[in-house]
């Protein structure tokens, strides 16, 4: 176990927060899945759903571990290659979206031979964020012009959004908002951002007009999200009101400390209690204290993303952390806001806590890339520390050699002096013996 922990690179605080959220998800999913258990099996035994969630989390952490080992600058090229691929997947999803539990789920496709449903827009968002970060971080000899950025930056963004919007308005809106935030942080000219916002608003209004005028042209989920926005704005009763009312009852029943783990009542009546509305079940069972703790974990994770972005040594690294980290937090806040009726029902899950393989895996991919950025910084720091140690060791060897050389020179001079003192020198005249002879 110790070896496994030591093999984890990158920001250890991010690892800790991710592990805490994942561990907490087991209790929440185990309790909130009773609705599905009664509906599908009639037994209420949620152990099967717990095992399924455990397998999804384990696969997610395996993906996270493998991704964080990849140098993050590799994702520059990977995003450029994968962007046309995700466009093809999005088109296929619109045309061949699967049916999940009798409901139209044109946001999903089923992986052949495996039987696992896959939400392509989640992968598309990750690829697009990295692609935008790549464009903004490129070194240029001339300033960014609107004409060049229109084709290199905004055309891929709007193509991706066009393929997502008919089936999933909330995800398209989230992606567009995050891209605008990313280009703002990347110092894209403000006047161009204003033009893009205006063009996006006009494009959305035009799409809504066409969808209202020709309802048969968009047979997927357009009517659903249009009705949700309309009903939320006008307080018209609809089927979503049932979900919201049950969610508010669950939150009100929780009080300060909650009913206790596994003691939720509304989980038996609230649709999507283990995914879209799991936060309401958490508050019912753990109270306001539990709800605030979950909110606090996401806010602390956001703070750590800011720290990681600040420490990144390249603009691409900074933008990748912001582009992949902030949407995770924004999605969490959206999920909580829906539970308390601050926003219309969106279908956004609670990252790392809600059940659902695609949501967990895509979140783990994003976190893996973020940890790869922080791992790079960690490796640089380790290399600098190692270099400093080598320099210090070399300096010690040099000092030691100098001392030895000085000592050797001192010994040689001392020996020379001693030889001079003990030398026999005859200064007498060698002819004295003859001269003095009688």
Number of C-alpha atoms within 10 A of each C-alpha: 6 6 7 7 9 8 11 15 18 22 20 14 12 21 16 12 16 20 14 15 16 20 15 14 25 20 15 25 26 21 27 33 25 25 23 21 18 14 11 11 11 11 11 15 17 20 15 12 21 20 13 15 22 18 13 19 24 15 16 23 22 15 18 23 21 14 20 25 19 17 14 21 17 9 18 19 12 13 22 17 13 17 22 14 13 22 21 13 19 28 16 16 24 22 12 15 21 19 15 13 8 7 8 15 21 23 25 24 24 17 10 8 6 7 9 12 20 19 21 22 27 19 22 24 29 22 23 25 24 27 26 26 27 22 17 22 18 10 8 8 6 6 9 12 11 18 10 10 15 14 11 13 20 17 12 18 21 15 11 24 24 18 21 27 20 22 28 22 19 19 20 21 14 16 25 19 14 20 21 16 15 22 20 13 14 18 9 18 14 11 9 14 16 12 11 16 14 12 12 14 11 12 14 14 12 12 16 17 12 13 18 15 10 11 14 9 11 15 15 19 19 21 16 13 19 15 15 22 15 13 16 19 11 9 11 11 10 12 8 15 18 14 19 21 15 22 29 20 18 27 26 16 20 25 16 17 15 24 19 14 15 19 15 23 17 21 27 18 14 23 20 19 29 30 23 21 29 30 32 34 35 33 29 33 28 26 23 19 15 19 23 13 12 20 17 12 16 21 15 16 22 20 14 17 24 16 15 24 23 16 15 20 15 15 16 24 28 25 25 31 28 24 28 27 23 20 22 20 21 17 18 22 19 22 27 23 15 21 26 18 16 12 16 22 23 17 17 21 25 25 27 26 28 26 31 19 21 19 23 24 24 24 24 25 23 27 25 28 29 29 30 27 30 29 24 22 20 17 13 13 12 12 12 12 12 12 12 12 12 12 12 12 12 12 12 12 12 12 12 12 12 12 12 12 12 12 12 12 12 12 12 12 12 12 11 11 11 11 11 10 8 8 7 8 6 6 6 7 7 9 8 9 8 8 8 7 6 4
